[in-house]
């Protein structure tokens, strides 16, 4: 029997697809990847009557573009080299072993069917999957072996139709994504590394972990700062305007001139009107007006409405929409099209929504009188965002329901009647001046029966005048006011500007907005307005002083146009890439040469490192106190040596009076809270690892110093019971709250609470090869069951220790089970005490440990 391997983009999507394609008959098994399951069933495929289908998934991109190893070291590489250095494709998440997983699942398969999201990113992932299985499935790049499913919704009709009309992956679109990834990597990393090192080495209160630049991110910030500048330079002007009040009944008529900015002219015109006791009705008009129903929903409009109407940011809104899509409730949420195809079955969607208790009555009424949707823009990607399955309020948490409810109501509104109202306008003539009063009265609420928040409101009273009537003037007012500045951009307005200028795609727009918020360039204020911070303002003004192109939207827009040429097959991938890289390389060199222009702005706005922070610990070189700078990123700065040392982000305090035996720097204790990770570290070793096998930014729990009492070699207990390469190390920094912490993952084992002293011995456990420990309690706080004050044994195997040990994770509240066959043993070459790597513990021993670690 031949086999067909089918790959979806996410595990939840694979499950839904398997259920539909197998008619609910698929069998599920756990794959070798921690995240992905495999579903199998039999059926027919093309000319084959009986084949075995195997459906699984990836978790987004399998690979990512990155620099080759040596160019990832900030301190050793000139950022200018990043424009020409070699790049390579690396696994996006090495811990998932996705390539190995795909190769394993592809064994014995004859065909490959790709169910990735139908956009450019999806096409790119298609070729990542094909590359991963190319050594397993022969001729995988042939159109007779690999197929591409095109679909826009997770419904039985759409999925089975896609299966019956398989196409092939689009290499041009995949190449355009490769080009974008490489450009963004080279440009973003070069500017970001240079800026971050330059400014964080000079100023202490920037409060941002990265001073980043992005070809899309920076123009996005530029829009926000431009509006801020308009507000700052705005000068209010005083103006005057007239109002006419007539009686029987009393109505206020507005001045047709609007306003004048000269007080003398305003008073002259006022006196001319005051000379008359009556006004003459010049014109009375009454017309039926229409407010058009909305167009079909696309991604940009969804993000705009979620931000302005629901108070949900675009990044969160798209995460919610993605979940609704993978669960089959809505169609694909990333689309630029806002026009339904002529073949779209509007009635079928209405029938889906009819049983709803929220908007079912509206769906039933619309079925009786469907109004054709308005024409919009069809870019040929995906149909508009549409409900595909009925949900109830209880199916979701609050924000998810609000997004789903809006999508359903918006769909109903697109095929509802237009709102109709009657507008009556009365114009009065007094001398040379004209005054108007307009009133609106509702005729038909139309689509606002569904989109209730856009309702018309109550009817306005219409003046009952006819042309030629004379109306008594009750009062003439001269009012004074001032022009006001524009307000800060809202997220919805920013999204509109990004779309108009071609900054980002419908998929990346929310990411860019989220980035400028996370980097402390803007703050989100009431009404989801984006107010730039001092850092964001200074950055944009600095770019404008050196090279305005770096912050203008035109540069990125031109790059996007070039990338679109690649996706259409009308431009060479390598030629476009070379051209764009050369332009930005020259701009980068000019930027570096003129960085003093930006630095002059930073000098005015931020404090030098030497004037920032509080005295903390002594420098190992000059023995003077260094200053602890707690703003992002956390640092220690020695003013005497003019040296700065990065610190982990969390709580950092002196660790008693201990010093590092290698460099004489005072040791510090790091923690993320009472239940989080903690370990001691030397600030110099943290930045400059003394041993080849010690990672950068590592604590004493990763240091292999042979005699230091705080090192991994002295305090290591055993290999981690969860991850592959971690070591459980005794943490003494919070004594008498003792614990073991993995130096790689977030596993924590609390132990011997209240003990006076806990030490790691030279001897090992005969059972599991872990180091033995000794715990000592005071006589009045004895914790051992036999009443003794001191015990020596294995923390895993000794029954006397079982009630004093508790395992959990530093991050995550869910329970964690010790996997059978977990590693133990510390006596390996990494630790430095000789001996072979600890043997795996017997299954019965692991079961016993699982019972201990509650």
C-alpha positions in Angstrom: 0.0 0.0 0.0 1.4 3.4 -1.0 1.6 6.2 1.6 0.8 9.9 1.5 2.4 12.3 3.9 0.3 15.4 4.6 1.7 18.4 6.5 -0.3 21.2 8.1 1.1 24.5 9.6 -0.1 23.9 13.2 -1.0 20.8 15.3 -4.6 22.0 15.8 -5.1 22.4 12.1 -3.7 19.0 11.4 -6.2 17.5 13.8 -9.1 19.3 12.1 -8.0 18.4 8.6 -7.5 14.7 9.5 -11.0 14.6 11.1 -12.6 16.0 8.0 -10.6 14.1 5.3 -11.0 10.8 7.2 -14.7 11.4 8.0 -13.8 11.0 11.6 -12.0 7.6 11.2 -8.4 8.7 11.8 -6.2 7.1 14.4 -4.0 9.4 16.4 -0.5 8.7 17.8 2.2 10.8 19.4 5.0 11.9 17.1 8.7 12.1 18.1 8.2 15.9 18.2 6.9 17.1 21.6 4.4 19.3 19.9 3.0 17.4 17.0 0.7 14.3 16.7 0.3 12.0 13.7 -3.1 11.0 12.4 -3.5 8.0 10.0 -6.4 6.5 7.9 -6.8 4.8 4.6 -8.6 6.1 1.5 -8.1 6.8 -2.2 -5.7 9.3 -3.7 -5.7 10.3 -7.3 -5.4 7.0 -9.3 -4.6 4.9 -6.2 -7.7 3.3 -4.8 -6.2 2.4 -1.4 -3.4 4.4 0.2 -2.4 5.1 3.8 -2.7 8.8 4.7 -0.4 10.2 7.4 -1.3 13.7 8.5 1.0 15.7 10.9 2.2 19.3 11.1 5.0 21.7 11.7 4.8 24.6 14.2 5.2 27.6 11.8 8.5 28.0 10.1 10.8 25.0 10.2 13.9 27.1 9.3 15.1 30.6 9.8 17.7 32.7 8.1 20.7 33.4 10.4 24.4 34.3 10.2 26.9 31.5 10.4 28.2 30.9 13.9 31.1 33.3 14.4 29.0 36.3 13.2 26.5 36.0 16.0 29.0 37.3 18.6 28.4 41.0 19.0 31.7 41.8 20.6 33.8 40.1 18.0 32.2 41.3 14.7 32.1 44.7 13.1 28.4 45.3 12.3 29.4 46.5 8.8 30.5 42.9 8.0 26.9 41.7 8.4 26.0 43.1 5.0 28.4 40.7 3.2 29.0 37.8 5.6 27.6 34.4 4.7 24.1 33.3 6.0 22.6 29.9 6.5 19.3 28.3 7.2 19.0 27.1 10.8 16.1 25.3 12.6 13.7 27.8 14.0 13.3 25.8 17.2 16.2 23.3 17.6 14.5 21.8 20.7 11.6 20.6 18.6 13.9 18.6 16.2 11.4 19.4 13.5 13.6 18.3 10.6 14.2 15.0 12.2 10.6 14.6 13.0 9.5 15.3 9.4 12.2 12.9 8.0 11.0 10.2 10.4 7.3 10.7 9.4 8.3 10.7 5.7 9.8 7.2 5.8 8.1 4.9 3.4 5.9 7.6 1.9 5.5 8.0 -1.8 3.6 11.4 -2.0 3.7 14.7 -0.1 0.6 16.9 0.2 1.2 20.3 1.8 -1.6 22.0 3.8 0.3 25.2 4.8 -1.4 28.5 5.1 -2.2 29.9 1.7 0.0 33.0 1.7 3.7 33.8 0.8 4.9 32.6 4.2 3.0 29.4 3.7 4.7 28.9 0.3 8.0 29.4 2.0 7.3 26.8 4.6 6.3 24.4 1.8 9.9 24.4 0.5 11.3 24.1 4.0 9.3 20.9 4.5 10.3 19.6 1.1 14.0 20.2 1.9 13.6 18.4 5.2 12.2 15.2 3.5 14.2 15.4 0.3 16.5 12.5 1.3 13.6 10.3 2.3 11.0 10.9 -0.5 12.6 10.6 -3.9 11.9 13.2 -6.5 10.1 15.4 -3.9 10.4 18.5 -6.1 8.5 16.8 -8.9 4.9 17.8 -9.6 4.0 14.1 -9.7 5.2 13.6 -6.1 4.5 16.8 -4.2 1.2 18.7 -4.2 -0.2 21.9 -2.6 -3.7 22.3 -1.2 -5.3 25.7 -1.5 -8.1 26.5 0.9 -9.5 29.5 2.9 -11.6 27.9 5.6 -11.6 24.8 7.7 -14.9 23.5 6.6 -15.8 20.1 5.2 -16.8 21.6 1.8 -13.6 23.8 1.5 -11.2 21.1 2.6 -12.6 18.3 0.5 -12.7 20.6 -2.5 -9.1 21.5 -1.9 -8.2 17.8 -1.8 -9.9 17.2 -5.1 -8.1 20.2 -6.8 -4.5 20.0 -5.6 -2.0 22.3 -7.1 1.7 22.8 -6.6 3.9 25.1 -4.4 4.9 28.5 -5.8 8.6 28.8 -5.7 8.6 32.5 -6.7 6.5 33.5 -3.7 8.8 31.3 -1.5 11.8 33.1 -2.8 10.4 36.6 -2.1 10.0 35.5 1.5 13.6 34.3 1.6 14.7 37.7 0.2 12.7 39.6 2.9 14.1 37.4 5.7 17.7 38.0 4.6 17.2 41.7 4.1 15.6 42.2 7.4 18.2 40.1 9.1 21.2 42.0 7.6 19.8 45.5 7.9 18.1 45.1 11.3 21.1 43.4 13.0 23.7 45.7 11.6 21.9 48.9 12.7 20.6 47.4 16.0 24.0 46.0 17.1 25.8 49.3 16.4 23.2 51.5 18.0 22.8 49.3 21.1 26.5 49.0 21.8 27.1 52.7 21.1 24.3 54.2 23.2 24.0 51.7 26.0 27.7 52.1 26.5 27.2 55.9 27.1 23.8 56.3 28.7 22.2 54.6 31.7 18.5 55.5 31.6 17.5 54.5 28.1 15.2 51.8 29.6 15.2 49.5 26.6 17.0 46.2 26.2 17.7 46.9 22.6 18.1 50.1 20.6 16.7 48.5 17.5 16.3 49.5 13.9 13.9 47.7 11.5 13.1 48.6 7.8 9.4 48.4 8.7 9.5 49.0 12.5 11.3 52.4 12.2 9.0 54.0 9.6 6.1 52.8 11.8 7.7 54.7 14.7 8.3 57.6 12.4 4.5 58.1 11.8 4.0 58.3 15.6 6.8 60.8 16.1 5.7 62.9 13.2 2.2 63.4 14.8 4.0 64.2 18.1 6.0 66.9 16.4 2.9 68.3 14.8 1.3 68.6 18.3 4.5 70.2 19.8 4.8 72.9 17.1 1.1 73.6 17.0 0.2 77.2 17.9 -3.4 77.8 18.8 -5.2 80.6 17.0 -8.2 82.5 18.3 -11.2 82.7 16.0 -14.8 84.0 16.3 -18.1 82.8 14.9 -21.7 83.8 15.0 -24.8 81.8 16.1 -28.4 82.8 15.4 -31.2 81.9 17.8 -34.7 82.1 16.5 -37.9 81.5 18.5 -41.2 79.7 17.9 -39.8 77.2 18.7 -36.2 78.0 19.6 -33.6 76.7 17.1 -29.9 77.5 16.8 -28.6 78.2 13.3 -24.9 77.9 12.5 -23.0 80.5 10.5 -22.3 79.6 6.9 -18.9 81.3 7.0 -17.8 79.0 9.7 -15.3 81.3 11.5 -13.1 84.3 11.0 -9.8 85.0 12.6 -10.1 88.8 12.9 -12.1 90.2 15.8 -12.8 93.5 14.1 -14.3 91.8 11.1 -16.3 89.5 13.4 -17.8 92.5 15.3 -18.6 94.3 12.0 -20.5 91.3 10.7 -22.2 90.9 14.1 -23.4 94.5 14.1 -24.7 94.1 10.5 -26.9 91.1 11.7 -28.1 92.9 14.9 -29.6 95.6 12.8 -32.3 93.2 11.8 -35.2 91.9 13.9 -36.2 89.2 11.5 -34.6 86.6 9.3 -35.9 85.4 5.9 -36.2 81.7 5.1 -34.0 81.5 2.0 -34.1 77.8 1.1 -35.7 74.7 2.7 -34.5 71.3 1.4 -35.5 67.8 2.4 -33.7 64.8 0.9 -33.4 61.1 1.6 -29.8 60.2 2.4 -28.1 56.8 2.6 -25.3 55.5 4.8 -23.9 52.5 2.9 -23.5 49.1 4.4 -19.9 48.0 5.1 -17.7 46.2 2.6 -16.6 42.6 3.3 -14.1 42.3 6.1 -10.3 42.0 5.4 -7.4 41.8 7.8 -6.6 45.5 8.0 -10.2 46.5 8.7 -10.5 43.8 11.3 -7.4 45.1 13.1 -8.7 48.7 12.9 -12.1 47.9 14.3 -10.7 45.7 17.1 -8.5 48.5 18.2 -10.9 51.5 17.9 -14.2 49.7 18.7 -13.3 46.8 21.0 -10.1 48.1 22.6 -8.1 45.0 21.6 -4.7 45.7 20.1 -3.9 44.5 16.6 -1.3 41.9 17.8 -3.8 40.3 20.2 -6.6 40.6 17.7 -4.7 38.6 15.1 -3.7 36.0 17.7 -7.4 35.5 18.5 -8.4 35.4 14.8 -5.7 32.8 14.2 -7.2 30.6 16.9 -10.7 31.0 15.6 -9.5 30.0 12.2 -7.6 26.9 13.3 -10.7 25.8 15.3 -12.8 26.2 12.2 -15.0 29.1 13.3 -13.9 31.7 10.7 -12.2 31.7 7.3 -8.5 32.5 6.9 -7.9 35.8 8.7 -5.0 37.1 6.6 -6.5 38.6 3.4 -6.4 41.9 1.6 -9.6 41.1 -0.4 -12.8 42.8 0.7 -15.1 41.5 -2.0 -16.9 38.2 -2.0 -16.3 36.0 -5.1 -19.3 35.6 -7.3 -19.5 31.9 -6.4 -19.6 32.6 -2.6 -22.7 31.0 -1.0 -24.1 33.8 1.2 -27.2 31.8 2.1 -25.1 28.9 3.5 -23.4 31.2 5.9 -26.8 32.7 6.9 -28.1 29.2 7.6 -25.1 28.6 9.9 -25.9 31.7 11.9 -29.7 31.3 12.1 -29.7 29.2 15.4 -27.7 31.8 17.3 -29.4 33.4 20.3 -27.3 36.5 19.8 -27.9 37.4 16.1 -30.1 34.5 14.8 -33.2 36.6 14.3 -31.3 39.1 12.2 -29.9 36.3 10.1 -33.4 34.9 9.5 -34.7 38.4 8.5 -31.8 38.9 6.1 -32.5 35.5 4.5 -35.9 36.9 3.4 -34.3 39.9 1.7 -30.6 39.5 0.9 -29.0 42.6 -0.4 -26.0 42.1 -2.7 -22.7 43.0 -1.1 -20.9 46.1 -2.2 -18.1 45.8 -4.7 -14.6 46.1 -3.2 -11.0 45.0 -4.0 -10.2 41.5 -5.0 -6.4 40.9 -5.0 -6.8 37.2 -5.7 -5.4 35.9 -2.3 -8.3 34.8 0.0 -12.0 35.5 0.3 -12.9 38.1 3.0 -13.0 37.0 6.7 -16.3 35.2 7.2 -17.9 33.0 9.9 -17.7 29.3 9.1 -19.2 27.7 12.2 -21.6 28.8 14.9 -20.3 29.4 18.4 -22.0 30.4 21.7 -20.7 32.9 24.2 -19.7 30.0 26.6 -17.3 28.6 24.0 -14.8 31.4 24.5 -13.3 33.8 26.9 -14.5 37.4 26.8 -12.2 38.9 24.1 -12.3 35.9 21.8 -16.1 36.0 21.9 -16.1 39.8 21.1 -13.9 39.3 18.1 -16.1 36.3 16.8 -19.3 38.3 17.5 -18.0 41.2 15.5 -17.0 39.0 12.5 -20.5 37.5 12.5 -22.3 40.8 12.8 -20.0 42.4 10.2 -20.9 39.6 7.7 -24.6 40.1 8.3 -24.2 43.8 7.9 -22.5 43.4 4.5 -25.7 41.8 3.0 -28.2 44.0 4.9 -30.0 47.1 3.6 -28.3 50.5 3.7 -29.3 52.8 6.5 -31.7 55.5 5.2 -32.6 58.8 6.8 -34.2 62.1 5.8 -32.1 65.2 6.0 -33.9 68.6 6.2 -31.8 71.8 5.8 -33.1 75.3 6.4 -31.1 78.4 5.4 -31.9 81.8 6.8 -30.7 85.1 5.3 -30.0 88.1 7.5 -28.5 91.0 5.6 -25.4 89.5 3.7 -25.1 86.6 6.1 -26.5 83.1 5.8 -27.3 80.7 8.7 -28.2 77.0 8.4 -29.9 74.4 10.6 -29.8 70.7 9.7 -31.9 67.9 11.2 -31.9 64.2 10.5 -34.8 61.7 10.9 -34.4 57.9 10.6 -36.3 56.1 7.8 -34.8 52.6 7.9 -32.0 51.5 10.3 -30.8 48.9 7.7 -27.4 47.3 8.6 -27.4 49.0 12.0 -29.9 46.5 13.3 -26.9 44.2 13.4 -24.1 46.7 14.0 -26.0 48.3 16.8 -23.1 50.5 18.0 -23.3 52.4 14.6 -27.0 53.1 15.3 -28.5 56.4 14.2 -29.6 57.7 17.6 -32.8 59.6 18.2 -34.5 61.7 15.5 -33.8 65.4 15.5 -36.6 68.0 15.5 -37.1 69.5 12.1 -37.8 73.3 11.8 -41.3 73.7 10.3 -40.4 76.6 7.9 -41.2 77.3 4.3 -39.3 79.4 1.8 -40.0 83.1 2.1 -41.2 83.0 5.7 -40.0 85.7 8.0 -38.7 84.4 11.3 -38.2 86.5 14.5 -34.6 86.6 15.7 -34.3 85.9 19.3 -30.6 86.4 19.8 -27.3 86.8 17.9 -24.2 85.5 19.6 -20.5 86.2 18.9 -18.6 83.2 20.3 -14.8 83.0 20.7 -12.7 79.8 20.5 -9.3 78.5 19.6 -8.0 76.0 17.2 -6.8 72.8 18.8 -3.8 70.6 18.0 -4.2 67.1 16.4 -4.4 64.2 18.8 -1.8 61.4 19.0 -2.2 58.7 16.5 -4.5 55.8 17.4 -3.6 52.2 16.5 -6.4 52.3 13.9 -5.0 55.4 12.3 -1.5 54.0 12.3 -2.7 50.8 10.6 -4.3 52.9 7.9 -1.1 54.9 7.3 1.0 51.7 7.2 -1.4 50.2 4.6 -1.4 53.4 2.5 2.4 53.6 2.4 3.0 49.8 1.9 4.8 49.4 5.3 4.6 45.7 6.2 2.0 43.2 5.1 -1.4 42.3 6.6 0.4 39.6 8.6 3.4 41.8 9.8 1.6 45.1 10.6 0.5 44.1 14.1 4.1 42.7 14.8 5.7 46.0 13.9 3.3 48.0 16.1 3.8 45.5 19.0 7.6 45.9 18.6 7.7 49.6 19.0 5.6 49.2 22.2 7.9 46.5 23.6 11.1 48.4 22.8 9.8 51.4 24.9 9.5 53.7 21.8 5.8 54.4 22.3 3.3 54.0 25.2 -0.3 53.0 24.6 -2.6 55.5 26.3 -6.3 55.8 26.8 -8.3 55.3 23.6 -5.3 53.1 22.3 -3.4 56.3 21.4 0.3 55.9 20.7 2.4 58.5 22.5 6.1 58.3 21.7 8.6 58.1 24.6 11.7 60.3 24.8 13.8 57.4 23.4 11.4 57.0 20.4 11.5 60.7 19.7 15.2 61.1 19.9 15.8 58.1 17.7 13.6 59.4 14.9 15.0 62.9 15.1 18.5 61.4 15.0 17.7 59.5 11.8 16.3 62.7 10.3 19.5 64.5 11.1 21.7 61.9 9.6 19.7 60.3 6.8 15.9 60.9 6.6 15.5 58.0 4.2 16.1 55.6 7.2 12.8 56.7 8.8 10.7 57.6 5.7 8.2 55.0 4.5 9.3 55.4 0.9 12.4 53.2 1.3 10.5 50.2 2.6 7.7 50.7 0.1 10.3 50.5 -2.8 11.8 47.3 -1.3 8.3 45.8 -1.0 7.7 46.5 -4.7 10.9 44.8 -5.6 10.0 41.8 -3.5 6.6 41.6 -5.2 8.5 41.4 -8.5 10.3 38.3 -7.2 7.0 36.7 -6.1 5.6 37.3 -9.6 8.6 35.8 -11.3 9.5 39.0 -13.1 12.7 39.8 -11.2 15.8 37.8 -10.4 16.0 36.9 -6.7 19.8 37.4 -6.4 19.8 40.7 -8.4 17.1 42.2 -6.2 18.8 41.0 -3.0 22.2 42.4 -4.1 20.8 45.7 -5.1 18.8 46.3 -1.8 21.8 45.1 0.4 24.2 47.5 -1.4 21.9 50.5 -0.9 21.5 49.8 2.9 25.2 49.0 3.3 26.2 52.4 2.0 23.5 54.0 4.2 24.8 52.1 7.2 28.4 53.3 6.6 27.3 56.9 6.3 25.2 56.5 9.5 28.1 55.2 11.5 30.3 58.0 10.2 27.8 60.7 11.3 26.5 59.1 14.5 27.6 62.1 16.5 24.6 64.0 15.0 22.3 61.6 16.8 24.5 61.4 19.9 24.1 65.1 20.4 20.4 64.6 20.8 20.9 61.7 23.3 23.2 63.9 25.4 20.4 66.4 26.0 17.8 63.7 26.8 19.6 61.0 28.8 22.1 60.8 31.7 25.7 59.4 31.3 26.4 56.0 32.8 28.7 57.6 35.4 25.7 59.7 36.7 23.2 56.8 36.7 22.5 54.1 39.3 23.5 53.4 42.9 26.7 52.1 44.4 26.4 48.4 44.6 29.5 46.1 44.6 33.2 46.4 44.2 35.1 46.2 40.9 37.7 43.4 40.9 40.2 45.6 39.1 40.2 48.9 41.0 38.4 47.8 44.2 36.0 50.8 43.9 32.2 50.5 44.0 30.4 50.0 40.7 27.0 51.5 40.1 24.0 49.3 39.6 21.8 50.5 36.8 18.4 48.8 37.1 16.7 50.2 33.9 16.6 47.9 30.9 19.1 46.4 30.3 20.4 45.9 33.9 24.1 46.8 34.1 27.0 47.4 36.5 29.3 50.4 35.6 32.7 51.1 37.0 33.4 54.8 36.4 37.0 54.5 37.4 37.8 51.7 34.8 35.1 53.0 32.4 33.8 49.4 32.1 30.2 48.2 31.8 29.0 44.7 32.7 25.6 43.3 31.6 23.5 41.7 34.3 20.5 39.2 34.1 17.1 40.9 34.3 15.7 40.3 37.8 16.6 40.8 41.4 20.4 41.2 41.9 22.0 41.7 45.3 25.3 41.1 47.0 26.0 37.4 47.9 27.3 37.8 51.4 31.0 38.9 51.0 32.1 36.1 48.7 34.5 36.9 45.8 35.3 35.2 42.6 38.7 33.4 42.9 39.5 34.1 39.3 39.1 37.9 39.1 38.3 39.2 42.7 35.0 40.6 41.7 32.3 40.4 44.4 29.8 37.7 43.8 26.1 38.6 43.2 23.0 36.6 43.8 20.3 36.6 41.0 16.7 35.6 41.5 13.3 36.1 39.7 11.3 35.9 42.9 10.7 33.6 45.8 9.5 30.8 43.6 11.6 31.5 40.5 15.1 30.7 39.4 18.1 31.9 41.4 21.9 31.4 41.3 25.1 33.2 42.3 27.3 34.8 39.6 30.4 36.8 39.1 29.7 39.9 36.9 33.0 39.7 35.1 32.7 35.9 34.3 29.1 36.5 33.3 30.3 38.8 30.5 33.7 37.1 29.9 33.4 33.3 30.4 36.7 32.0 31.8 36.3 28.5 30.5 35.6 27.3 27.0 32.7 25.1 28.0 31.0 27.9 30.0 28.4 29.8 28.1 28.3 33.6 27.9 25.8 35.1 30.5 26.2 32.1 32.7 26.2 31.9 36.5 28.4 30.0 38.9 26.1 27.0 38.3 27.6 26.7 34.8 31.2 27.4 35.8 33.6 24.4 35.8 36.2 25.9 38.1 37.7 22.8 39.9 37.9 24.2 43.4 35.6 27.2 43.8 33.0 26.4 46.5 30.2 28.0 44.3 30.9 26.3 41.0 29.1 23.6 39.1 32.0 21.3 39.9 31.4 21.7 43.6 27.6 22.0 43.9 26.4 19.9 41.0 24.2 17.0 42.0 23.0 15.1 38.9 21.8 15.5 35.3 18.5 17.2 35.0 15.4 14.9 35.3 13.7 16.9 32.4 16.1 18.3 29.8 18.9 16.6 28.0 22.0 18.7 28.9 21.1 20.4 32.1 22.7 19.8 35.5 20.9 20.1 38.8 23.0 22.4 41.0 22.5 23.1 44.7 21.4 26.8 45.2 22.6 28.3 48.5 21.8 31.9 47.8 18.4 31.8 49.5 19.4 29.6 52.5 17.7 28.4 54.7 15.4 27.9 51.7 17.5 25.4 49.8 16.8 24.1 46.4 18.3 22.4 43.3 18.0 24.3 40.1 18.7 23.2 36.6 21.3 25.4 34.9 19.6 25.0 31.5 15.8 24.7 32.0 13.3 25.9 34.5 13.1 22.8 36.7 13.4 23.5 40.5 13.6 21.0 43.4 12.9 22.6 46.7 14.5 20.7 49.6 15.5 20.7 53.2 13.6 23.8 54.1 14.9 25.3 57.4 18.1 23.3 57.4 21.1 25.0 58.9 23.5 23.6 56.4 23.4 21.5 53.2 26.6 20.3 51.5 27.4 18.2 48.4 29.7 15.3 49.2 32.4 13.7 47.1 30.7 10.3 47.1 28.0 9.1 44.7 24.8 7.2 45.1 25.3 3.5 44.2 21.8 3.4 42.8 21.6 6.4 40.5 25.1 7.9 40.4 24.0 11.3 41.8 26.2 13.0 44.3 25.3 12.4 48.0 24.3 15.3 50.2 24.4 16.1 53.9 21.6 18.1 55.5 22.0 19.5 59.1 19.2 20.9 61.2 19.2 22.5 64.7 18.0 20.3 67.5 14.8 22.3 67.9 13.9 22.1 64.2 14.6 18.5 63.5 13.0 17.3 60.3 14.1 13.7 60.1 11.6 11.1 61.2 14.0 9.3 63.6 14.7 12.6 65.5 18.4 13.0 64.4 19.8 16.3 63.4 22.1 15.3 60.5 21.6 12.9 57.6 23.7 11.9 54.6 22.2 10.3 51.5 20.9 10.6 48.0 18.3 13.3 47.4 16.6 11.0 44.9 16.9 7.5 46.6 17.1 8.0 50.4 13.7 7.4 52.0 14.8 9.7 54.9 14.8 12.7 52.4 11.5 11.9 50.6 9.3 14.2 52.6 11.7 17.0 52.4 11.8 17.2 48.5 9.4 18.9 46.2 9.8 19.5 42.5 8.2 22.2 40.3 9.0 24.6 37.5 10.2 28.1 37.9 7.8 29.3 35.2 4.5 27.5 34.7 1.9 26.5 37.2 1.0 23.2 35.5 2.2 20.0 37.2 5.3 18.4 35.8 5.9 14.6 35.6 9.3 13.1 35.7 9.7 11.2 32.4 10.7 7.6 32.7 14.3 7.1 31.8 15.2 10.6 32.9 19.0 11.3 33.2 20.8 11.2 36.4 24.5 11.4 37.5 26.9 14.3 37.6 30.2 12.5 37.2 30.9 13.4 33.6 33.6 15.4 31.8 31.5 18.6 31.7 31.5 18.7 35.5 35.1 17.7 36.0 35.0 15.0 38.7 36.0 12.2 36.4 34.0 9.1 35.7 31.5 8.3 33.0 28.2 9.9 32.3 25.6 8.9 34.9 23.6 5.8 33.9 19.9 6.0 33.4 17.8 5.2 36.4 15.8 2.0 36.5 12.1 2.4 35.7 11.0 1.3 39.1 13.3 4.0 40.6 11.8 6.7 38.4 8.4 5.7 39.5 9.5 6.0 43.1 10.9 9.4 42.4 7.7 10.5 40.7 5.9 9.6 43.9 8.3 11.8 45.9 8.2 14.9 43.7 4.6 16.1 44.3 
